[in-house]
Amino acid sequence: MLLKMFKSSSASIVKTNILALMMVAVSAVWCGAITNEADVKDIGVDEKLGEAIPLDLKFFDEDGNQIILGDLFKDGKPLILSLAYFSCPRLCSLTLKGTLESINALSSLYLGKDFKIATLSFNPIEKPDIARKKAVKYRGKLKKEQSAEKKWLFLTGNEDNISKLTQAVGFRYKKDGEEFAHPTTMIFITPEGRISRYLYGVEFEPKEMKLSLLEASDGKIGSSEVLNKVLLFCYGFDPVGKRYALQALKIVKAGGVITLISLGMFLTYYWKREKKRP
């Protein structure tokens, strides 16, 4: 049942990978300044799993209100951090669209109730007015059950705070004329402010997002903590494929343990019944 429920569509995965490769190729054409090996090495993600992010950093939401990063974790829920710049004409828009579609496709986890999202512009010249346009566009397309007010934040900040946060999460980008060359990743952060998982691409499988959120919260969000623990036991993150995979060996071992327990209970019952006979 679990396998059927969470089995990813091969066609969807292939489509996502092809789209990501196409965007890399297109970016290479459009980003004229990124032409040598030294420049390429400046762009990427250095995963910092388990490390804490600086919670004292200050940013501004789309209404110009100051947001202290640590305040986003006061309700004990995990945070998805995405890094983009709002005037990006190509890759960032595709990534935000992919994020929106994944949120709308989530089952049993709800934005605001179970998690938050913060999309931060790493372009320091961008201000809340442009963030507001993005907020209206993407929050307006959330399904009703996912449309908690301002639980998907669109943030801007000064260069110092942006630099401190991007360095803390290992996000490396490079200015290219009026634009930026940058990777695309979704970063999952625990309620304690530690980095739990990175997912890559412009589209995100709802199953991958759900399992990453459960992992970040240690299974303590959603309607059934028991079911969440079962899912986390059955699925493990593949560091090579950068996705969650069914852990067949774990399931076989668990099945063996359950079989032994059942056999032991049956033998105990049988032995007690035989003992009572004259």
N, C-alpha and C positions, 0 to 999 in steps of 0.2 A: 504493500500500500504506500509506504514512504517513498519507495523507489519510483512508483508511478506518479506520485504527487509532485515530486521534486526533480524528475528527470528533465534535463535541459534539451531543448530542440537543437539538433545538429545543424539544421539549416540556419537557425538564428545565430548560432555561434560563428558559423562560417561567414555569414553576412556581416556580423560585427567585426570580425578580424579583417575582412576585405575592406570594409569601410575605414577602419583605422589605418591600414596600409595605404589606402588611397589618400587619406588626409596627410600622412607623412610625406608622400610623394608630392602632393600639391603644395604643402608648406615649403618643401625644399625649393620649389619653383618660385613661389611668391616671396619667400623671405630671402631677398637678394644678398643680405649681409652675411647669411649663414652659409659660407662657401668653403671653409677649410676645417680640417680636423680639430684644430684648437677650439674653434667656435662651437663645434658639435659637442665636444667634451664638457662645455659649460652648461649644457642643457640635459636635464634628466632628474631622477629621483634617487636619493640615497635613503633607503628605508631605515627608520629609527624606531623599530618596534620596541615597545616597553618604555620608551623614554617619555618624560613629562614635557608638556608644552608650557611656555611661560604664561601663567594665568593672570598676571598683572597688566598685560598689554591692553591698550585702549584703542577702540575703533569707533566708527559712527554708523548707525543704521541708516536706512533710506530716508528717514525723516529728520536726520541730523542729530538724533539723540546719541549721547556717548554710551558706548557699551564696553564694560570691562569684561574681558574674556572669561574670567573665572565665574562671573554671574550666570553664564550660560549653563553651568553645571550644578547650580544650587538645588535643582529639583531631582538630582540623582539619575538623570537620563543620559544616554550616550549622545554624542554629537557627530554628525557627518560634516567634515570640512572639505569644501571644494575651493580651488584657487583658479581664478580666471581674471580677465579684465573686460569691463562691460562694453567697451568700444570695439572689441575684437570682431572682425567681420566674418570669421569663418569657424575655426575650431571650437572656440568657447561657446558659441551659439549651439553647435551640435551637441556639445557635452551637456549644456543646461537642458536641452531638449531631451537627451537620453536620461538625465536625472529625473526630470518631470515624469517621463513615461514609466520609469521604474517605480517611482513613488506611487503612481496611480495603479500600478499592477500588484503592489504589495498586498498580501493577505495576512490578516490577524495582527498586523503592526500598524500603528497610526501616528502620523506626524503630529507632534505636540504632546500626545498622550504617552507615546513610547520613545520618541527621539526627536531631535531637532536637526536642522541643517543650517549651516552658515556658509554662504558663498562670498569670499573676500576678493576684492580687486587688488591685484599686486601692482597696479599702476597708480603711483601716489598722486598724480594730478587729477584723477577722477574723484568727483565729489558726490554727495548724497543725491543730487538731482538726477544724475544718470543711473544711479543704483535704484532709484524709485521707479524709473521706467521699466527696468528689468523685473523688479518686484511685482509691479502691476501685471506685466505680461505673463510671467510664469506662475505666480500664485493664483492668478485668475483662471488658469487652466487646470488647477488641481481638482480632483474629484471631491464631491461634497464631504465625504468621510475623511479626506486628507487635508481639508482646507482650514486647519486651525489658524487663527489670526496671528500673523507675524512669527510663526514657528519655523519658517524658512526665511532667514535673514539675509539681506544683501548689504554687505559692509564695505566701507572705504576707510582709509587711514593714512597716516603720514609715512614717509619713507622709512624712518627708523623702526617703527612698530611692525610694518610690513616685512622688513628685512629680518627682524628678530624671529617672527613667526615662520617665515618661509625657510629660514636656516634651521629652526628647531625641528621642522618636519622633513627636512632634506629635499625641499623643492627648489630646483635650479632652473633659472630662466635667463634670457638675454634680450636686451633691447635691440630692436632691428629697425632703425629709422623711427617711424611713428608707431610701429607695432612691436610685438614681442614674440620671440620664439620660445616655446615652453612645452612641457609634457602635459598630459591630461591624467589626472588621478583623483580618486575619491578616498579621503583619509578618515578612518573611523577612530574615534577617541572615546575612551572609557569615561564614566562619570567622575573618576578621580583625576582626569586630565592627562591620561597616558595614551600613547599611540597604540592602537590594537591591530589595525589591518589597513592595507592599501589595496584598492582595486583600480585597474587601469582600463582605458579605452574611452570611447565616446558614447557607448551604450553599455548598460549594466543589467545583467540578468537579475530579475526580482529575487530569485532564489539566492544568488550571491549576496545581494544587498541584505536580505533577511538574515542569512546565516552570519554575516559580518556584524550586524547589529546585535544579534543574540550573543555572539562571542564577546563583543565589546561590553555588553551588560551582564555577562556571565549567565545568560539565560533568564534574567530577572525582569524582563519586560514581556508584554503580550498577555494574552488571556490564560495561557496554561504553561506555568513554569516547568511542570513535569514533562510535557510534550517537547518543550524547548530543550530540556536536558537530553532527551532521547535523540533529538535532531543533531545536537552538538556532538553526541557520542557517535552517531552513525556517519556523520560527515566530518572530514578533516580538510584543512587547507593544503593544497599541493603547491609548494614553493616554486616548483619548476613551471608548471602550467599556470600559476597565479590564479587558481580558482579552486572552489571546493569540490571534493570528490567523495563518492561513497566509499567508506572504509569497510570493504568486504571482510577482511580478516577480523576486525572488531566484532562484526555482526555474527560471524561464524563462532567466535569465542563466546560471545554472549549467549548464542543459541545452545552451545555445548553446556554452559553453566546452568542455563534454565532446564535443559534436559536432565542433567545430573540431579538437580534439586527436585524435579518432578519425580524422577526414578526413586530417589531417597524417600520422598513422602509416600509414594506408593508402597515401597517395601516395608516402611515403618507401619503403615496401616495394615498391610497384609500380615506382618509378624504379630501385631497386637491382636488381630482377629483370630489367628491360628492359636495364639496363647490362651484365648478365652474358651476354646473348644474343650469339652471333657475328654 
